[in-house]
Amino acid sequence: MAEQVEHSEHKEESLMEKIADKIHFDRSSSSDSDSEVKPAAAPEASPSSVKAKIWRLFGREKSVHHVFGGGKPADVFLWRNKKISASVLGGATAIWVLFELLEYFLVGLVCHLLIFTLAVLFLWSNATTFINKKRPHIPEVQLPEEPILEIASALSIEINRALSMLREIATGKDLKKFLAVVAGLWILSVVGNCCNFLTLFYILFVLLHTVPVLYEKYEDKVDPLAEKAMQEIKKQYAVFDARVLSKIPIGPLKDKKNA
C-alpha cells in the first residue's frame, strides 16, 4: 500500500515537471520570436510617384508651364498675369478686326496712325505758346529686349525641332510619322482654303491663349480620355497596317533601286 502511494506521488511529480517544462519552453519560444528583428514595412508609394505613373498627353513628363518655356511667354499663354494676357489677346483681336473685317491695309493703317499722332502732338506743342503752358512731355519709347529675345528663342527652338522632324521623316525611316504629317498638312491646306493667312494666324493665336490654360486646369480629366483615344488610334492603325501597309511591296522596290 505504501509503495502504491509513493508510485502515485512520483507520477504526480513527473507530471508537474512536464507541465513546468512546457510552460518554460513556451515562454522561451515567445521571447525568442519577440527578440527577432521584424522586417521593415514596405514604404508606401508617395503621391508624387503615383502621379508620375499617370499617363500624360504626348508622353510629357514636365508641367505645361515648363513645356512652353517657363518664361514670360508661358505666363502670357497660361494667364499667370490676367491683365497682360487679356491685353495681348485684345490687341490681336483689334488687329484682326481692323485688317479682316474693316479691310485695312498694314501700310495704310500705320501711316494714318502716325499722321494722327504727329498732328495732335504738333498742334499741342504750338498751342502751348499761346496759352502759356508747358509743352507736352513726349516719353522715349523703347522696346524691351528680354521678352523679344525669349519669344525669338522659343520660336527658333520650335522651328529647329520641326525642321529636324521633317528631315527624319524625309529619310523614310518612320512611316507612321510620315502619314501623320501628310494628314496634318492636308487638314491645314483645307483650312487655309477656307480662310486667309491672317484669320488662320488669329485662330491659332486664340487657341494658344485658350487651349493650354484649359488643359492645365482639367489635365487630370483630359489625360485619361486622351489615353483611350490614343489606344483606339493605335488599334485602328494596326488594322490599317495589317490590311494595307503590309501589302505594299517595299522590298522589291528597294532591290530594284539597288540593282
CNS distance restraints for C-alpha pairs under 8 A (distance, minus, plus):
assign (resid   1 and name CA) (resid   5 and name CA) 6.51 0.50 0.50
assign (resid   2 and name CA) (resid   6 and name CA) 6.31 0.50 0.50
assign (resid   3 and name CA) (resid   7 and name CA) 6.04 0.50 0.50
assign (resid   4 and name CA) (resid   8 and name CA) 6.15 0.50 0.50
assign (resid   5 and name CA) (resid   9 and name CA) 6.19 0.50 0.50
assign (resid   6 and name CA) (resid  10 and name CA) 6.06 0.50 0.50
assign (resid   7 and name CA) (resid  11 and name CA) 6.30 0.50 0.50
assign (resid   8 and name CA) (resid  12 and name CA) 6.25 0.50 0.50
assign (resid   9 and name CA) (resid  13 and name CA) 6.21 0.50 0.50
assign (resid  10 and name CA) (resid  14 and name CA) 6.19 0.50 0.50
assign (resid  11 and name CA) (resid  15 and name CA) 6.06 0.50 0.50
assign (resid  12 and name CA) (resid  16 and name CA) 6.17 0.50 0.50
assign (resid  13 and name CA) (resid  17 and name CA) 6.15 0.50 0.50
assign (resid  14 and name CA) (resid  18 and name CA) 6.24 0.50 0.50
assign (resid  15 and name CA) (resid  19 and name CA) 6.32 0.50 0.50
assign (resid  16 and name CA) (resid  20 and name CA) 6.11 0.50 0.50
assign (resid  17 and name CA) (resid  21 and name CA) 6.03 0.50 0.50
assign (resid  18 and name CA) (resid  22 and name CA) 6.07 0.50 0.50
assign (resid  19 and name CA) (resid  23 and name CA) 6.20 0.50 0.50
assign (resid  20 and name CA) (resid  24 and name CA) 6.11 0.50 0.50
assign (resid  21 and name CA) (resid  25 and name CA) 6.07 0.50 0.50
assign (resid  22 and name CA) (resid  26 and name CA) 6.22 0.50 0.50
assign (resid  23 and name CA) (resid  27 and name CA) 6.25 0.50 0.50
assign (resid  24 and name CA) (resid  28 and name CA) 6.16 0.50 0.50
assign (resid  25 and name CA) (resid  29 and name CA) 6.07 0.50 0.50
assign (resid  26 and name CA) (resid  30 and name CA) 6.13 0.50 0.50
assign (resid  27 and name CA) (resid  31 and name CA) 6.10 0.50 0.50
assign (resid  28 and name CA) (resid  32 and name CA) 6.09 0.50 0.50
assign (resid  29 and name CA) (resid  33 and name CA) 6.21 0.50 0.50
assign (resid  30 and name CA) (resid  34 and name CA) 6.20 0.50 0.50
assign (resid  31 and name CA) (resid  35 and name CA) 6.10 0.50 0.50
assign (resid  32 and name CA) (resid  36 and name CA) 6.42 0.50 0.50
assign (resid  45 and name CA) (resid  49 and name CA) 6.40 0.50 0.50
assign (resid  45 and name CA) (resid  50 and name CA) 6.63 0.50 0.50
assign (resid  46 and name CA) (resid  50 and name CA) 6.39 0.50 0.50
assign (resid  47 and name CA) (resid  51 and name CA) 5.97 0.50 0.50
assign (resid  48 and name CA) (resid  52 and name CA) 6.04 0.50 0.50
assign (resid  49 and name CA) (resid  53 and name CA) 6.54 0.50 0.50
assign (resid  50 and name CA) (resid  54 and name CA) 6.96 0.50 0.50
assign (resid  52 and name CA) (resid  61 and name CA) 7.72 0.50 0.50
assign (resid  55 and name CA) (resid  59 and name CA) 6.93 0.50 0.50
assign (resid  55 and name CA) (resid 223 and name CA) 6.64 0.50 0.50
assign (resid  55 and name CA) (resid 224 and name CA) 7.28 0.50 0.50
assign (resid  55 and name CA) (resid 227 and name CA) 6.98 0.50 0.50
assign (resid  56 and name CA) (resid  60 and name CA) 5.80 0.50 0.50
assign (resid  56 and name CA) (resid  61 and name CA) 7.33 0.50 0.50
assign (resid  56 and name CA) (resid 223 and name CA) 5.58 0.50 0.50
assign (resid  56 and name CA) (resid 227 and name CA) 7.81 0.50 0.50
assign (resid  57 and name CA) (resid 223 and name CA) 5.75 0.50 0.50
assign (resid  57 and name CA) (resid 226 and name CA) 6.60 0.50 0.50
assign (resid  57 and name CA) (resid 227 and name CA) 7.35 0.50 0.50
assign (resid  62 and name CA) (resid  66 and name CA) 6.22 0.50 0.50
assign (resid  62 and name CA) (resid  67 and name CA) 6.57 0.50 0.50
assign (resid  63 and name CA) (resid  67 and name CA) 6.30 0.50 0.50
assign (resid  64 and name CA) (resid  68 and name CA) 6.51 0.50 0.50
assign (resid  64 and name CA) (resid 212 and name CA) 7.40 0.50 0.50
assign (resid  64 and name CA) (resid 216 and name CA) 6.47 0.50 0.50
assign (resid  65 and name CA) (resid  69 and name CA) 6.75 0.50 0.50
assign (resid  65 and name CA) (resid  70 and name CA) 5.22 0.50 0.50
assign (resid  65 and name CA) (resid  74 and name CA) 5.82 0.50 0.50
assign (resid  65 and name CA) (resid  75 and name CA) 7.50 0.50 0.50
assign (resid  65 and name CA) (resid  78 and name CA) 7.26 0.50 0.50
assign (resid  66 and name CA) (resid  70 and name CA) 4.43 0.50 0.50
assign (resid  66 and name CA) (resid  74 and name CA) 7.78 0.50 0.50
assign (resid  68 and name CA) (resid  73 and name CA) 7.44 0.50 0.50
assign (resid  68 and name CA) (resid  74 and name CA) 5.14 0.50 0.50
assign (resid  69 and name CA) (resid  73 and name CA) 7.47 0.50 0.50
assign (resid  69 and name CA) (resid  74 and name CA) 6.10 0.50 0.50
assign (resid  69 and name CA) (resid 154 and name CA) 6.87 0.50 0.50
assign (resid  70 and name CA) (resid  74 and name CA) 5.50 0.50 0.50
assign (resid  70 and name CA) (resid  75 and name CA) 7.41 0.50 0.50
assign (resid  71 and name CA) (resid  75 and name CA) 6.44 0.50 0.50
assign (resid  71 and name CA) (resid 150 and name CA) 7.49 0.50 0.50
assign (resid  72 and name CA) (resid  76 and name CA) 6.25 0.50 0.50
assign (resid  72 and name CA) (resid 147 and name CA) 6.85 0.50 0.50
assign (resid  72 and name CA) (resid 150 and name CA) 7.76 0.50 0.50
assign (resid  73 and name CA) (resid  77 and name CA) 6.27 0.50 0.50
assign (resid  73 and name CA) (resid 147 and name CA) 7.58 0.50 0.50
assign (resid  73 and name CA) (resid 150 and name CA) 7.44 0.50 0.50
assign (resid  73 and name CA) (resid 151 and name CA) 6.61 0.50 0.50
assign (resid  74 and name CA) (resid  78 and name CA) 5.98 0.50 0.50
assign (resid  75 and name CA) (resid  79 and name CA) 5.81 0.50 0.50
assign (resid  75 and name CA) (resid  80 and name CA) 4.82 0.50 0.50
assign (resid  75 and name CA) (resid  81 and name CA) 6.63 0.50 0.50
assign (resid  76 and name CA) (resid  80 and name CA) 6.39 0.50 0.50
assign (resid  76 and name CA) (resid  81 and name CA) 6.65 0.50 0.50
assign (resid  76 and name CA) (resid  82 and name CA) 7.91 0.50 0.50
assign (resid  76 and name CA) (resid  84 and name CA) 6.69 0.50 0.50
assign (resid  76 and name CA) (resid  85 and name CA) 4.96 0.50 0.50
assign (resid  76 and name CA) (resid 209 and name CA) 7.74 0.50 0.50
assign (resid  77 and name CA) (resid  85 and name CA) 6.91 0.50 0.50
assign (resid  77 and name CA) (resid 208 and name CA) 6.25 0.50 0.50
assign (resid  77 and name CA) (resid 209 and name CA) 4.89 0.50 0.50
assign (resid  77 and name CA) (resid 210 and name CA) 7.70 0.50 0.50
assign (resid  77 and name CA) (resid 212 and name CA) 7.13 0.50 0.50
assign (resid  77 and name CA) (resid 213 and name CA) 7.14 0.50 0.50
assign (resid  78 and name CA) (resid 209 and name CA) 6.84 0.50 0.50
assign (resid  78 and name CA) (resid 210 and name CA) 7.99 0.50 0.50
assign (resid  78 and name CA) (resid 212 and name CA) 6.38 0.50 0.50
assign (resid  78 and name CA) (resid 213 and name CA) 4.79 0.50 0.50
assign (resid  79 and name CA) (resid  84 and name CA) 7.99 0.50 0.50
assign (resid  79 and name CA) (resid  85 and name CA) 5.63 0.50 0.50
assign (resid  79 and name CA) (resid 209 and name CA) 7.76 0.50 0.50
assign (resid  79 and name CA) (resid 213 and name CA) 7.00 0.50 0.50
assign (resid  80 and name CA) (resid  85 and name CA) 7.93 0.50 0.50
assign (resid  81 and name CA) (resid  85 and name CA) 6.25 0.50 0.50
assign (resid  82 and name CA) (resid  86 and name CA) 5.86 0.50 0.50
assign (resid  83 and name CA) (resid  87 and name CA) 6.06 0.50 0.50
assign (resid  84 and name CA) (resid  88 and name CA) 6.15 0.50 0.50
assign (resid  85 and name CA) (resid  89 and name CA) 6.16 0.50 0.50
assign (resid  85 and name CA) (resid 209 and name CA) 7.86 0.50 0.50
assign (resid  86 and name CA) (resid  90 and name CA) 5.85 0.50 0.50
assign (resid  87 and name CA) (resid  91 and name CA) 5.98 0.50 0.50
assign (resid  88 and name CA) (resid  92 and name CA) 6.24 0.50 0.50
assign (resid  89 and name CA) (resid  93 and name CA) 6.16 0.50 0.50
assign (resid  89 and name CA) (resid 206 and name CA) 7.20 0.50 0.50
assign (resid  89 and name CA) (resid 209 and name CA) 7.51 0.50 0.50
assign (resid  90 and name CA) (resid  94 and name CA) 6.13 0.50 0.50
assign (resid  91 and name CA) (resid  95 and name CA) 6.21 0.50 0.50
assign (resid  92 and name CA) (resid  96 and name CA) 6.19 0.50 0.50
assign (resid  92 and name CA) (resid 202 and name CA) 7.12 0.50 0.50
assign (resid  93 and name CA) (resid  97 and name CA) 6.15 0.50 0.50
assign (resid  93 and name CA) (resid 202 and name CA) 7.62 0.50 0.50
assign (resid  94 and name CA) (resid  98 and name CA) 6.14 0.50 0.50
assign (resid  95 and name CA) (resid  99 and name CA) 6.13 0.50 0.50
assign (resid  96 and name CA) (resid 100 and name CA) 5.47 0.50 0.50
assign (resid  96 and name CA) (resid 101 and name CA) 7.33 0.50 0.50
assign (resid  96 and name CA) (resid 198 and name CA) 7.16 0.50 0.50
assign (resid  96 and name CA) (resid 199 and name CA) 7.14 0.50 0.50
assign (resid  96 and name CA) (resid 202 and name CA) 6.87 0.50 0.50
assign (resid  97 and name CA) (resid 101 and name CA) 4.96 0.50 0.50
assign (resid  97 and name CA) (resid 102 and name CA) 6.29 0.50 0.50
assign (resid  98 and name CA) (resid 102 and name CA) 4.95 0.50 0.50
assign (resid  98 and name CA) (resid 103 and name CA) 6.29 0.50 0.50
assign (resid  98 and name CA) (resid 104 and name CA) 5.68 0.50 0.50
assign (resid  99 and name CA) (resid 103 and name CA) 4.73 0.50 0.50
assign (resid  99 and name CA) (resid 104 and name CA) 4.56 0.50 0.50
assign (resid  99 and name CA) (resid 105 and name CA) 6.20 0.50 0.50
assign (resid  99 and name CA) (resid 106 and name CA) 7.43 0.50 0.50
assign (resid 100 and name CA) (resid 104 and name CA) 7.25 0.50 0.50
assign (resid 100 and name CA) (resid 198 and name CA) 7.55 0.50 0.50
assign (resid 100 and name CA) (resid 199 and name CA) 7.42 0.50 0.50
assign (resid 104 and name CA) (resid 108 and name CA) 7.10 0.50 0.50
assign (resid 104 and name CA) (resid 109 and name CA) 6.39 0.50 0.50
assign (resid 105 and name CA) (resid 109 and name CA) 5.99 0.50 0.50
assign (resid 106 and name CA) (resid 110 and name CA) 6.15 0.50 0.50
assign (resid 107 and name CA) (resid 111 and name CA) 6.15 0.50 0.50
assign (resid 108 and name CA) (resid 112 and name CA) 6.11 0.50 0.50
assign (resid 109 and name CA) (resid 113 and name CA) 6.16 0.50 0.50
assign (resid 110 and name CA) (resid 114 and name CA) 6.17 0.50 0.50
assign (resid 111 and name CA) (resid 115 and name CA) 6.09 0.50 0.50
assign (resid 112 and name CA) (resid 116 and name CA) 6.14 0.50 0.50
assign (resid 113 and name CA) (resid 117 and name CA) 6.11 0.50 0.50
assign (resid 114 and name CA) (resid 118 and name CA) 5.96 0.50 0.50
assign (resid 115 and name CA) (resid 119 and name CA) 5.98 0.50 0.50
assign (resid 116 and name CA) (resid 120 and name CA) 6.23 0.50 0.50
assign (resid 117 and name CA) (resid 121 and name CA) 6.26 0.50 0.50
assign (resid 118 and name CA) (resid 122 and name CA) 5.89 0.50 0.50
assign (resid 119 and name CA) (resid 123 and name CA) 6.08 0.50 0.50
assign (resid 120 and name CA) (resid 124 and name CA) 6.01 0.50 0.50
assign (resid 121 and name CA) (resid 125 and name CA) 6.00 0.50 0.50
assign (resid 121 and name CA) (resid 136 and name CA) 7.66 0.50 0.50
assign (resid 122 and name CA) (resid 126 and name CA) 6.30 0.50 0.50
assign (resid 123 and name CA) (resid 127 and name CA) 5.93 0.50 0.50
assign (resid 124 and name CA) (resid 128 and name CA) 6.41 0.50 0.50
assign (resid 124 and name CA) (resid 135 and name CA) 7.43 0.50 0.50
assign (resid 124 and name CA) (resid 136 and name CA) 7.18 0.50 0.50
assign (resid 125 and name CA) (resid 129 and name CA) 7.63 0.50 0.50
assign (resid 125 and name CA) (resid 135 and name CA) 5.30 0.50 0.50
assign (resid 125 and name CA) (resid 136 and name CA) 6.41 0.50 0.50
assign (resid 126 and name CA) (resid 130 and name CA) 7.67 0.50 0.50
assign (resid 127 and name CA) (resid 131 and name CA) 6.58 0.50 0.50
assign (resid 128 and name CA) (resid 132 and name CA) 5.63 0.50 0.50
assign (resid 128 and name CA) (resid 133 and name CA) 4.99 0.50 0.50
assign (resid 128 and name CA) (resid 134 and name CA) 6.19 0.50 0.50
assign (resid 128 and name CA) (resid 135 and name CA) 5.87 0.50 0.50
assign (resid 129 and name CA) (resid 133 and name CA) 6.88 0.50 0.50
assign (resid 144 and name CA) (resid 148 and name CA) 6.97 0.50 0.50
assign (resid 145 and name CA) (resid 149 and name CA) 6.01 0.50 0.50
assign (resid 146 and name CA) (resid 150 and name CA) 6.15 0.50 0.50
assign (resid 147 and name CA) (resid 151 and name CA) 6.15 0.50 0.50
assign (resid 148 and name CA) (resid 152 and name CA) 6.05 0.50 0.50
assign (resid 149 and name CA) (resid 153 and name CA) 5.92 0.50 0.50
assign (resid 150 and name CA) (resid 154 and name CA) 6.11 0.50 0.50
assign (resid 151 and name CA) (resid 155 and name CA) 6.12 0.50 0.50
assign (resid 152 and name CA) (resid 156 and name CA) 6.03 0.50 0.50
assign (resid 153 and name CA) (resid 157 and name CA) 6.18 0.50 0.50
assign (resid 154 and name CA) (resid 158 and name CA) 6.34 0.50 0.50
assign (resid 155 and name CA) (resid 159 and name CA) 6.03 0.50 0.50
assign (resid 156 and name CA) (resid 160 and name CA) 6.00 0.50 0.50
assign (resid 157 and name CA) (resid 161 and name CA) 6.11 0.50 0.50
assign (resid 158 and name CA) (resid 162 and name CA) 6.14 0.50 0.50
assign (resid 159 and name CA) (resid 163 and name CA) 6.16 0.50 0.50
assign (resid 160 and name CA) (resid 164 and name CA) 6.06 0.50 0.50
assign (resid 161 and name CA) (resid 165 and name CA) 6.19 0.50 0.50
assign (resid 162 and name CA) (resid 166 and name CA) 6.16 0.50 0.50
assign (resid 163 and name CA) (resid 167 and name CA) 6.14 0.50 0.50
assign (resid 164 and name CA) (resid 168 and name CA) 6.23 0.50 0.50
assign (resid 165 and name CA) (resid 169 and name CA) 6.18 0.50 0.50
assign (resid 166 and name CA) (resid 170 and name CA) 6.05 0.50 0.50
assign (resid 167 and name CA) (resid 171 and name CA) 6.52 0.50 0.50
assign (resid 168 and name CA) (resid 172 and name CA) 7.31 0.50 0.50
assign (resid 168 and name CA) (resid 173 and name CA) 7.14 0.50 0.50
assign (resid 168 and name CA) (resid 174 and name CA) 7.85 0.50 0.50
assign (resid 169 and name CA) (resid 173 and name CA) 6.58 0.50 0.50
assign (resid 169 and name CA) (resid 174 and name CA) 6.23 0.50 0.50
assign (resid 169 and name CA) (resid 175 and name CA) 7.75 0.50 0.50
assign (resid 169 and name CA) (resid 177 and name CA) 6.63 0.50 0.50
assign (resid 169 and name CA) (resid 178 and name CA) 5.73 0.50 0.50
assign (resid 172 and name CA) (resid 178 and name CA) 7.83 0.50 0.50
assign (resid 174 and name CA) (resid 178 and name CA) 6.43 0.50 0.50
assign (resid 175 and name CA) (resid 179 and name CA) 6.25 0.50 0.50
assign (resid 176 and name CA) (resid 180 and name CA) 6.26 0.50 0.50
assign (resid 177 and name CA) (resid 181 and name CA) 6.06 0.50 0.50
assign (resid 178 and name CA) (resid 182 and name CA) 6.17 0.50 0.50
assign (resid 179 and name CA) (resid 183 and name CA) 6.09 0.50 0.50
assign (resid 180 and name CA) (resid 184 and name CA) 6.13 0.50 0.50
assign (resid 181 and name CA) (resid 185 and name CA) 6.07 0.50 0.50
assign (resid 182 and name CA) (resid 186 and name CA) 6.09 0.50 0.50
assign (resid 183 and name CA) (resid 187 and name CA) 6.23 0.50 0.50
assign (resid 184 and name CA) (resid 188 and name CA) 6.14 0.50 0.50
assign (resid 185 and name CA) (resid 189 and name CA) 6.09 0.50 0.50
assign (resid 186 and name CA) (resid 190 and name CA) 6.33 0.50 0.50
assign (resid 187 and name CA) (resid 191 and name CA) 6.27 0.50 0.50
assign (resid 188 and name CA) (resid 192 and name CA) 5.96 0.50 0.50
assign (resid 189 and name CA) (resid 193 and name CA) 6.18 0.50 0.50
assign (resid 190 and name CA) (resid 194 and name CA) 6.62 0.50 0.50
assign (resid 191 and name CA) (resid 195 and name CA) 6.51 0.50 0.50
assign (resid 191 and name CA) (resid 200 and name CA) 7.82 0.50 0.50
assign (resid 192 and name CA) (resid 196 and name CA) 6.14 0.50 0.50
assign (resid 192 and name CA) (resid 197 and name CA) 7.03 0.50 0.50
assign (resid 192 and name CA) (resid 200 and name CA) 7.00 0.50 0.50
assign (resid 195 and name CA) (resid 199 and name CA) 6.13 0.50 0.50
assign (resid 195 and name CA) (resid 200 and name CA) 6.47 0.50 0.50
assign (resid 196 and name CA) (resid 200 and name CA) 6.24 0.50 0.50
assign (resid 197 and name CA) (resid 201 and name CA) 5.96 0.50 0.50
assign (resid 198 and name CA) (resid 202 and name CA) 6.07 0.50 0.50
assign (resid 199 and name CA) (resid 203 and name CA) 6.11 0.50 0.50
assign (resid 200 and name CA) (resid 204 and name CA) 6.28 0.50 0.50
assign (resid 201 and name CA) (resid 205 and name CA) 6.10 0.50 0.50
assign (resid 202 and name CA) (resid 206 and name CA) 6.14 0.50 0.50
assign (resid 203 and name CA) (resid 207 and name CA) 6.16 0.50 0.50
assign (resid 204 and name CA) (resid 208 and name CA) 6.16 0.50 0.50
assign (resid 205 and name CA) (resid 209 and name CA) 6.49 0.50 0.50
assign (resid 206 and name CA) (resid 210 and name CA) 6.26 0.50 0.50
assign (resid 207 and name CA) (resid 211 and name CA) 5.44 0.50 0.50
assign (resid 207 and name CA) (resid 212 and name CA) 7.95 0.50 0.50
assign (resid 208 and name CA) (resid 212 and name CA) 6.37 0.50 0.50
assign (resid 209 and name CA) (resid 213 and name CA) 7.05 0.50 0.50
assign (resid 210 and name CA) (resid 214 and name CA) 6.20 0.50 0.50
assign (resid 211 and name CA) (resid 215 and name CA) 5.97 0.50 0.50
assign (resid 212 and name CA) (resid 216 and name CA) 6.04 0.50 0.50
assign (resid 213 and name CA) (resid 217 and name CA) 6.25 0.50 0.50
assign (resid 214 and name CA) (resid 218 and name CA) 6.19 0.50 0.50
assign (resid 215 and name CA) (resid 219 and name CA) 5.07 0.50 0.50
assign (resid 215 and name CA) (resid 222 and name CA) 7.13 0.50 0.50
assign (resid 218 and name CA) (resid 222 and name CA) 6.17 0.50 0.50
assign (resid 219 and name CA) (resid 223 and name CA) 5.75 0.50 0.50
assign (resid 220 and name CA) (resid 224 and name CA) 7.22 0.50 0.50
assign (resid 221 and name CA) (resid 225 and name CA) 6.99 0.50 0.50
assign (resid 222 and name CA) (resid 226 and name CA) 6.06 0.50 0.50
assign (resid 223 and name CA) (resid 227 and name CA) 6.00 0.50 0.50
assign (resid 224 and name CA) (resid 228 and name CA) 6.36 0.50 0.50
assign (resid 225 and name CA) (resid 229 and name CA) 6.25 0.50 0.50
assign (resid 226 and name CA) (resid 230 and name CA) 6.05 0.50 0.50
assign (resid 227 and name CA) (resid 231 and name CA) 6.20 0.50 0.50
assign (resid 228 and name CA) (resid 232 and name CA) 6.23 0.50 0.50
assign (resid 229 and name CA) (resid 233 and name CA) 6.13 0.50 0.50
assign (resid 230 and name CA) (resid 234 and name CA) 6.12 0.50 0.50
assign (resid 231 and name CA) (resid 235 and name CA) 6.26 0.50 0.50
assign (resid 232 and name CA) (resid 236 and name CA) 6.24 0.50 0.50
assign (resid 233 and name CA) (resid 237 and name CA) 6.02 0.50 0.50
assign (resid 234 and name CA) (resid 238 and name CA) 6.05 0.50 0.50
assign (resid 235 and name CA) (resid 239 and name CA) 6.35 0.50 0.50
assign (resid 236 and name CA) (resid 240 and name CA) 6.14 0.50 0.50
assign (resid 237 and name CA) (resid 241 and name CA) 5.87 0.50 0.50
assign (resid 238 and name CA) (resid 242 and name CA) 6.08 0.50 0.50
assign (resid 239 and name CA) (resid 243 and name CA) 6.12 0.50 0.50
assign (resid 240 and name CA) (resid 244 and name CA) 5.57 0.50 0.50
assign (resid 240 and name CA) (resid 245 and name CA) 6.71 0.50 0.50
assign (resid 241 and name CA) (resid 245 and name CA) 4.55 0.50 0.50
assign (resid 241 and name CA) (resid 246 and name CA) 5.65 0.50 0.50
assign (resid 242 and name CA) (resid 246 and name CA) 5.49 0.50 0.50
assign (resid 242 and name CA) (resid 247 and name CA) 7.71 0.50 0.50
assign (resid 243 and name CA) (resid 247 and name CA) 6.96 0.50 0.50
assign (resid 244 and name CA) (resid 248 and name CA) 6.88 0.50 0.50
assign (resid 249 and name CA) (resid 253 and name CA) 6.77 0.50 0.50
assign (resid 250 and name CA) (resid 254 and name CA) 6.45 0.50 0.50
assign (resid 251 and name CA) (resid 255 and name CA) 6.34 0.50 0.50
assign (resid 252 and name CA) (resid 256 and name CA) 6.14 0.50 0.50
assign (resid 253 and name CA) (resid 257 and name CA) 6.28 0.50 0.50
assign (resid 254 and name CA) (resid 258 and name CA) 6.17 0.50 0.50
assign (resid 255 and name CA) (resid 259 and name CA) 6.04 0.50 0.50
